Amino acid sequence: MTLYLDKLLAQCAYPLGLTLILGLLGVLFLVRGRKRMGVGLMLTALVWLWVWSLPVVSDGLRNSLEANFRNVRMADVPQADAAVVLGGAMDAGPPGYPYPNLGPAADRVWHAARLYHAGKAGRLILSGGSVEWQGQRVFTEAQAMRTFLSDLGVPDSALVVEDGSRSTRENALFTAELLHRLGLNRVLLVTSALHMPRALATFRAAGVAVIPAPTDFEVMPEPAHVLRWLPDAAALADSTRAMKEYLGLWMYRWRGWAL
């Protein structure tokens, strides 16, 4: 129930959701004859949506999350007993689909294979289940990652599946138990750079002393251009994902789930 409530509240706080709420309130005030308040709310809604749809704003927001981490060469990654790979990188597909689809964050799985083949981690812990509102799937996220990693040449003996988790907090809690049972202490944490601040804080709160091994960096240096100040649907989606990370981190800290 908490997971559903969190998702609902987050949707209301995201740029598009809050814009719709403000717009509907504006219409309601107009219908009731409060023109000044109604117009003010509708203009606020439009400005709110416009700001978060600007590429320059979206890049700045995402960079504020990614800038704490470096995209380092494999030679500079420290040695560890294992690497924990977080889900969210693959779509398992509905029944009838024999293979999973790569998602925008598939660099997580690719980076995990890279770490294994470079000898940086002897085992890969794949963490990610499935959620009810996605409907029936062929695989859980962890199982989908295992299929892809097998295709990338990682032996099944090096893969450990944790497919009961449905959130970053459950990733941390369930993986902590698994690592304790396996006697693994020095662990790399593999996830997208955008997601790393929340993931790192959550794993540390669960008692796992992970070493960040970020990948999937999104924000690249770009020259100033007028088009970066024009609204863009992709930029709005990117702003929403970054806002999700900030809201999630704040909520986790408020509940004591993250350091």
WOTA-V9932 format. One record per run of one state. SS is the DSSP state (~ for helix, > for strand, _ for the rest). FROM is the first residue (numbers start at 1). TO is the last residue. If there is no record, write none. Layout:
BEGIN
ss:from:to
SS:FROM:TO
SS:FROM:TO
END
This chain:
BEGIN
ss:from:to
_:1:1
~:2:13
_:14:14
~:15:31
_:32:34
~:35:52
_:53:53
>:54:54
~:55:66
_:67:73
~:74:76
_:77:79
>:80:86
_:87:89
>:90:91
_:92:100
>:101:102
_:103:106
~:107:117
_:118:120
>:121:127
_:128:131
~:132:134
_:135:140
~:141:151
_:152:155
~:156:158
>:159:162
_:163:167
~:168:182
_:183:186
>:187:190
_:191:191
>:192:192
~:193:205
_:206:209
>:210:212
_:213:214
>:215:215
_:216:225
~:226:229
_:230:230
>:231:231
_:232:232
~:233:255
_:256:259
END
